[in-house]
Amino acid sequence: MTTRAVPFHCPYCADEAIRPHGDTHGEWECRSCLRAFRLGFIGQLSPTDLTTHAPPTTEAPTGRRHAS
């Protein structure tokens, strides 16, 4: 995993008009919505973290209803 990953779009407006912001790594600015943001890597999750901290899911319908 690289620590120099580059975002492809702004997390606020989803535009691709972003560029580095300031002298600190991980800081970006969006020229479309005029926001500055910081991205960083927190760590990796273990498979047990994914099952114990997962949000509750709702059951999706299993099939389509057909008009009679």
PETA-V909979 format. One line per field, one symbol per residue. phi: phi as a letter, one per 40 degrees, with the letter a starting at -180 (. if undefined). psi: psi as a letter, one per 30 degrees, with the letter a starting at -180 (. if undefined). Layout:
# PETA-V909979
phi=???
psi=???
This chain:
# PETA-V909979
phi=.ccbcbccacccbgcccbadbgcccgbbbbccbfbbabbaccicccdcccccbcccbbccdcaccbcc
psi=kkghkkkflkfefglghllkkafkkfklkkfeghkklkklkelkkleeeeefgklklkklkflkkkk.
